[in-house]
Amino acid sequence: MTTTADSTGRRGGDNDPVKNVRTTLERLPEAARRTVRDAALPSGPPLRPTRRAWQFDALVALALGIATVYYGIDNAGNVVVREIAPGVEVVVPRPSGPGGLALMVTLAAVASGALALRRRYPLAVLCVVTAATLATPQSVLRLTFYAFVIAVYSAAVHSPYRTATLAALPVSVLLIGTSGNSVTPIVPNEYIALLILVPMAVAALGLRTWKLRTDEGRTRLTALEREQADALRRAVEHERARIARELHDVVTHNVSVMVIQAGAARKIMKTSPEQAGEALLAVEAGGRAAMTELRHVMGLLTMDGEGEGTGGADDPADTAAELAPQPGLDQLDTLVGRVRDAGLPVDLTVTGPPGEIPPGVGLAVYRVVQEALTNTVKHASGATAAVTVEYGRERLRVEVTDTGGRPGTAAATGNGRGLIGLRERLAVYDGTLDTGRRLTGGYRVEALIPLEAP
């Protein structure tokens, strides 16, 4: 006996195919039991007919019952003579007497009445109507045949037991199809063309309805895709505007302060080197602050935290600043100190008990003060400024004023986007921004942000 090894390293002999066949034969009964068990399980929830569907089915059952009962009464005891060949006639008797009449009326009533439940219990209705049709004499099969056609259709469309239905339908059709004979056809010859044309018309109507619904679905899908694309475009525009506001606030303030301090250092470098050195240190501090805030803004675009392309990542001070949260109300003193170092006298006044302010509101207030002081530095050289933060029970009020002065060298670079961005930022928190010139000279910026009641 030879042995072989498969891909798994298992060694087998010549009897392996026999074992496989035996295993397959052993599994067949289990597969058969599983199939029978699955046939008894519904493939979907049972249909819950609406009230209008119940009424329609009841009317169909009533109309068909009246027609078939009348047919049974009208044909009870009659003798039909049919010519099956030239010169050859066959006499076909029909049930007669009270017993025959009662049988036909009962069969007609049972087969037609069961159709009232054809949506709720389609498979049971098919079995009942099939039994009634098999019990119908061959000479009057028309008595229950039409009910059988409707029951077959209902079982195919509405039955949740798909496996059992697919098994029952061929059996029922085969039993009924072989129960007739050529002498007494179930359907009169004059109605054959009608029975062919009506299903074709119904199929054509169903195909047209399906096509219309498919076109409507395709149209709705196209409209939904277009709406999703528009929503995505608006979201991208909103995010782009938000990042643009952040970049404007960060770059404008820090660069303006750095330009002023660098210019002052250049002017006094020869006459007062120590003061020039202090100004350059302020420029360096402003640059570090700008880089820190730029890293926060870049984090909105790259969430991987790698900080590529920002520079200075090896400096522990830069790393600590990078991990710090975005500025808020607690950093107004630092902001005011940098502006003072740039040569603008600023007073900071805080009134009211400080409450718990959301980070987003704190950042918005910080940006308002930053933008207002930046505009003072650029447009009111030689002025003094005052910052007032007032904590209230229902709102937070921030006011920045200056006494006015002459425009600086960086005044021509403004484009008005700063105040627009502040209004958009405050609108997120239902806040308002009021700006304008003061009667006593200078400029005033006031922001009001409602606070949630504790």
C-alpha positions in Angstrom: 0.0 0.0 0.0 1.4 3.4 -1.0 1.1 6.6 1.1 1.0 10.2 0.2 1.3 13.5 2.1 -1.0 16.4 1.5 -0.2 20.1 1.9 -0.9 19.9 5.7 1.6 17.1 6.2 -1.1 14.5 6.9 -0.2 11.1 5.4 -2.9 9.1 3.9 -3.4 5.8 2.0 -5.3 4.4 -0.9 -8.5 4.1 1.2 -8.9 7.9 1.7 -11.4 8.3 -1.2 -13.6 5.6 0.4 -13.5 7.4 3.7 -14.5 10.7 2.0 -17.5 8.9 0.4 -18.5 7.4 3.6 -18.3 10.7 5.4 -20.4 12.4 2.7 -23.0 9.6 3.0 -23.1 10.1 6.8 -23.7 13.8 6.3 -26.6 13.4 3.9 -29.2 12.6 6.6 -28.1 15.6 8.7 -28.4 17.8 5.6 -31.9 16.4 4.9 -33.0 17.1 8.5 -31.6 20.6 8.3 -33.5 21.2 5.1 -36.7 20.0 6.6 -36.2 22.1 9.6 -35.4 25.2 7.6 -38.5 24.6 5.5 -40.6 25.1 8.6 -39.0 28.4 9.4 -40.2 31.6 7.9 -37.8 33.5 5.7 -39.3 36.8 6.7 -42.0 38.3 8.9 -45.6 37.4 8.1 -47.6 40.0 6.1 -49.8 42.3 8.1 -52.6 43.3 5.7 -54.1 46.7 6.0 -57.7 47.3 6.5 -58.2 48.1 2.9 -56.5 44.9 1.9 -58.8 42.9 4.2 -61.8 44.6 2.6 -60.6 43.9 -0.9 -59.9 40.2 -0.2 -63.3 39.9 1.4 -65.0 41.4 -1.7 -63.0 39.1 -4.0 -64.0 36.1 -2.0 -67.7 37.2 -1.9 -67.9 37.9 -5.6 -66.2 34.7 -6.6 -68.3 32.7 -4.1 -71.6 34.1 -5.5 -70.5 33.4 -9.0 -69.4 29.8 -8.3 -72.4 28.9 -6.2 -74.6 30.2 -8.9 -72.7 28.1 -11.4 -73.1 25.0 -9.2 -76.8 25.5 -8.8 -77.3 26.2 -12.5 -75.4 23.0 -13.5 -76.7 20.6 -10.9 -78.2 17.5 -12.5 -77.5 18.7 -16.1 -76.2 16.3 -18.7 -73.6 17.7 -21.1 -73.2 16.2 -24.6 -69.8 16.9 -26.1 -68.4 15.9 -29.5 -64.9 14.6 -29.1 -64.5 13.6 -32.7 -66.5 13.9 -35.9 -69.7 11.8 -35.3 -68.6 10.7 -31.8 -70.4 12.3 -28.9 -69.9 11.7 -25.2 -72.6 12.3 -22.5 -71.1 13.8 -19.3 -73.4 13.7 -16.3 -73.0 16.3 -13.5 -73.8 15.8 -9.8 -77.5 15.7 -9.3 -80.0 15.5 -6.4 -79.8 17.3 -3.0 -76.5 15.6 -2.2 -74.8 16.7 -5.4 -76.1 20.3 -5.1 -75.0 20.5 -1.5 -71.5 19.1 -2.4 -71.0 21.7 -5.2 -72.3 24.6 -3.0 -70.0 23.5 -0.1 -67.0 23.2 -2.3 -67.6 26.6 -4.0 -68.2 28.3 -0.6 -65.0 26.7 1.0 -62.7 27.5 -2.0 -64.0 31.0 -2.4 -64.3 31.9 1.3 -60.8 30.8 2.1 -59.5 33.6 -0.2 -60.5 36.2 2.4 -57.4 35.0 4.3 -55.1 34.7 1.3 -52.6 37.5 2.4 -52.4 36.6 6.1 -52.2 32.7 5.7 -51.4 32.2 2.0 -49.9 28.7 2.3 -52.8 27.4 4.4 -55.3 28.9 1.9 -53.4 27.1 -0.9 -53.7 23.8 0.9 -57.4 24.2 1.6 -58.3 25.4 -2.0 -56.2 22.5 -3.5 -58.1 20.0 -1.4 -61.4 21.5 -2.4 -60.3 21.4 -6.1 -59.3 17.8 -5.9 -62.6 16.9 -4.3 -64.5 18.6 -7.1 -66.0 16.3 -9.7 -64.2 16.4 -13.1 -67.3 17.5 -14.9 -67.5 20.8 -12.8 -63.9 21.6 -12.1 -64.6 25.1 -13.1 -66.4 25.4 -9.7 -63.1 25.8 -7.8 -60.4 26.3 -10.5 -60.5 30.1 -10.4 -60.1 30.1 -6.7 -57.2 27.7 -7.1 -55.5 30.2 -9.5 -55.9 33.0 -7.1 -54.6 30.8 -4.2 -51.5 29.9 -6.2 -50.7 33.5 -7.0 -51.2 34.5 -3.3 -48.9 31.8 -2.0 -46.2 32.7 -4.5 -46.4 36.5 -3.6 -47.3 36.6 0.1 -46.0 33.4 1.8 -43.1 34.0 4.3 -42.3 30.2 4.2 -40.4 30.4 0.9 -39.0 26.8 1.0 -42.3 25.2 1.9 -44.1 27.3 -0.7 -41.6 26.4 -3.5 -42.2 22.7 -2.7 -46.0 23.0 -2.4 -46.7 25.0 -5.6 -45.4 22.4 -8.1 -47.2 19.6 -6.3 -50.5 21.5 -6.3 -50.3 22.5 -9.9 -49.3 19.0 -10.9 -52.3 17.5 -9.0 -54.8 19.9 -10.5 -53.3 19.8 -14.0 -53.6 16.0 -14.2 -57.1 15.9 -12.8 -59.0 17.2 -15.8 -59.7 15.5 -19.1 -60.2 16.4 -22.7 -63.9 15.8 -22.6 -64.7 18.4 -20.0 -62.1 21.2 -20.2 -61.8 23.4 -17.1 -61.8 26.6 -19.1 -64.2 27.0 -22.1 -62.5 27.2 -25.4 -63.9 30.7 -26.1 -62.0 32.1 -23.0 -58.6 30.7 -23.9 -57.5 33.8 -25.7 -58.7 36.0 -22.9 -56.8 34.0 -20.3 -53.6 34.5 -22.4 -54.0 38.2 -23.1 -55.0 39.2 -19.5 -51.8 37.9 -17.9 -49.8 39.5 -20.6 -51.5 42.9 -20.0 -51.0 42.6 -16.3 -47.3 41.7 -16.8 -46.8 44.6 -19.1 -48.5 47.0 -16.6 -46.3 45.6 -13.8 -43.1 46.0 -16.0 -44.1 49.6 -16.7 -44.8 50.4 -13.1 -41.4 48.8 -12.1 -39.6 50.9 -14.7 -41.3 54.1 -13.4 -40.4 53.3 -9.9 -36.8 52.5 -10.9 -36.5 55.9 -12.7 -38.0 57.7 -9.7 -35.5 55.9 -7.4 -32.6 56.8 -9.7 -33.8 60.4 -9.7 -34.0 60.5 -5.9 -30.6 58.9 -5.6 -29.1 61.4 -8.0 -30.6 64.3 -6.0 -29.4 62.8 -2.8 -25.8 62.5 -4.2 -26.0 66.1 -5.4 -27.2 67.3 -1.9 -24.4 65.3 -0.2 -21.8 66.8 -2.6 -23.2 70.3 -1.9 -23.1 69.7 1.9 -19.5 68.4 1.6 -18.6 71.5 -0.4 -20.2 73.8 2.2 -18.4 71.9 5.0 -15.1 72.3 3.2 -15.7 76.0 2.7 -16.7 76.5 6.3 -13.5 74.7 7.5 -11.4 76.7 5.1 -12.9 79.9 6.4 -12.3 78.8 10.0 -8.6 78.0 9.3 -8.2 81.3 7.4 -9.5 83.2 10.5 -7.1 81.4 12.7 -4.2 82.1 10.4 -5.2 85.7 10.1 -5.4 86.2 13.9 -2.1 84.4 14.6 0.0 85.9 11.8 -1.4 89.4 11.8 -0.9 90.0 15.5 2.5 88.4 16.0 4.0 89.6 12.8 2.8 93.2 13.4 4.3 93.2 16.9 7.5 91.7 15.6 7.9 94.2 12.8 7.4 97.1 15.3 10.0 95.7 17.7 12.5 94.9 15.0 12.2 98.4 13.6 12.7 99.9 17.1 15.8 97.7 17.6 17.2 98.8 14.3 16.9 102.5 15.2 18.5 102.2 18.7 21.0 99.4 17.9 24.0 101.8 17.7 23.0 104.3 20.5 21.5 101.8 23.0 22.6 98.2 22.4 21.1 96.9 25.6 17.6 98.2 24.7 18.0 96.9 21.2 18.9 93.5 22.7 15.7 93.6 24.8 13.6 94.4 21.7 15.2 91.5 19.8 14.4 89.2 22.7 10.8 90.4 22.4 10.9 89.6 18.7 12.2 86.1 19.5 9.4 85.6 22.0 6.8 86.8 19.5 8.2 84.4 16.9 8.0 81.5 19.4 4.4 82.4 20.2 3.5 82.7 16.5 5.1 79.2 15.9 3.2 77.7 18.8 -0.2 79.0 17.6 0.6 78.0 14.0 1.2 74.5 15.2 -2.2 74.5 16.7 -3.7 75.7 13.4 -1.8 73.1 11.4 -3.2 70.5 13.8 -6.6 71.2 12.3 -5.3 70.0 9.0 -2.9 67.2 10.1 -4.2 65.3 13.1 -1.2 63.0 13.2 0.7 65.2 15.7 4.0 64.8 13.9 4.5 68.5 13.5 6.4 68.1 10.2 7.7 71.2 8.6 7.1 73.5 11.7 10.8 73.5 12.8 12.2 73.7 16.3 10.8 70.4 17.4 14.1 69.5 19.1 13.8 72.5 21.5 12.2 71.4 24.8 10.7 74.8 25.2 9.1 74.6 21.8 7.8 71.0 22.6 6.2 72.2 25.8 4.6 75.2 24.1 3.3 72.9 21.3 1.6 70.7 23.9 0.0 73.7 25.6 -3.8 74.3 25.1 -5.0 77.1 22.9 -5.0 80.5 24.4 -8.0 81.7 26.5 -8.9 84.3 29.1 -6.2 83.2 31.5 -3.5 84.3 28.9 -4.8 87.8 28.4 -2.0 89.1 30.8 0.6 87.5 28.6 -1.0 89.0 25.5 -1.2 92.5 27.0 2.5 92.2 28.2 3.7 91.4 24.6 1.8 94.5 23.3 3.3 96.6 26.1 6.7 95.4 25.1 6.0 96.6 21.6 5.5 100.1 22.8 1.8 100.4 23.3 0.6 101.3 26.8 -2.3 99.0 27.7 -4.4 98.8 30.8 -6.2 95.5 31.7 -9.3 95.6 33.9 -11.3 92.6 35.0 -14.6 93.1 36.9 -17.0 90.6 38.3 -16.5 87.1 39.7 -14.8 84.9 37.1 -17.0 82.0 36.3 -16.4 78.8 34.3 -16.0 79.8 30.7 -16.1 77.2 27.9 -12.8 76.9 26.0 -14.3 78.0 22.8 -15.7 81.2 24.3 -12.4 81.9 26.0 -10.5 81.5 22.7 -13.1 83.8 21.0 -12.6 86.5 23.6 -8.8 86.1 23.3 -9.0 86.6 19.6 -11.2 89.7 20.0 -8.6 91.4 22.3 -5.8 90.2 20.1 -7.3 91.6 16.9 -8.3 94.9 18.5 -4.9 95.5 20.0 -3.3 94.6 16.7 -5.4 97.2 14.9 -4.4 99.7 17.5 -0.7 98.9 16.9 -1.1 99.2 13.1 -3.5 102.1 12.8 -3.0 104.2 16.0 0.7 104.6 16.7 1.4 106.6 19.8 -2.0 105.9 21.4 -2.9 104.2 24.6 -5.3 101.3 24.9 -7.6 99.9 27.6 -9.0 96.3 27.8 -12.0 95.7 30.0 -13.4 92.2 30.8 -16.7 92.2 32.6 -18.1 88.9 34.0 -21.9 88.9 34.4 -24.5 86.4 35.4 -26.0 86.1 31.9 -23.3 87.5 29.6 -19.6 88.2 29.2 -18.6 91.7 28.0 -15.3 92.5 26.5 -14.3 96.1 25.5 -11.1 97.3 23.9 -10.6 101.1 23.4 -7.8 103.3 22.3 -7.2 107.1 22.3 -6.3 107.3 18.6 -3.0 108.1 16.9 -1.3 108.2 13.5 -1.3 105.2 11.2 1.8 103.0 11.3 3.8 101.6 8.5 1.8 98.3 8.5 -1.6 100.1 8.3 -1.8 99.7 4.5 -1.7 95.9 4.7 -5.1 95.5 6.3 -8.0 94.1 4.3 -10.9 94.3 6.8 -11.1 90.5 7.2 -10.2 90.6 10.9 -13.4 92.1 12.1 -15.5 90.0 9.7 -13.8 86.9 11.1 -14.5 88.0 14.7 -18.2 88.4 13.9 -18.3 85.0 12.4 -16.4 83.5 15.4 -18.8 85.1 17.9 -21.9 84.2 16.0 -21.2 80.5 16.8 -21.9 81.4 20.5 -24.7 83.8 19.7 -22.4 86.7 20.5 -22.3 90.1 18.9 -19.5 92.5 18.0 -19.9 96.3 18.0 -17.2 98.5 16.5 -16.9 102.2 15.7 -15.1 105.4 16.4 -15.4 107.1 19.8 -16.7 110.7 20.2 -13.6 111.6 22.2 -11.3 110.2 19.6 -9.9 106.7 19.0 -11.7 103.4 18.3 -13.8 101.1 20.3 -14.5 97.3 20.0 -17.1 95.7 22.2 -18.1 92.0 22.2 -21.1 90.5 24.1 -21.4 86.8 24.6 -24.3 85.2 26.4 -23.5 82.7 29.1 -25.6 79.7 30.2 -27.3 80.2 33.5 -25.8 78.0 36.3 
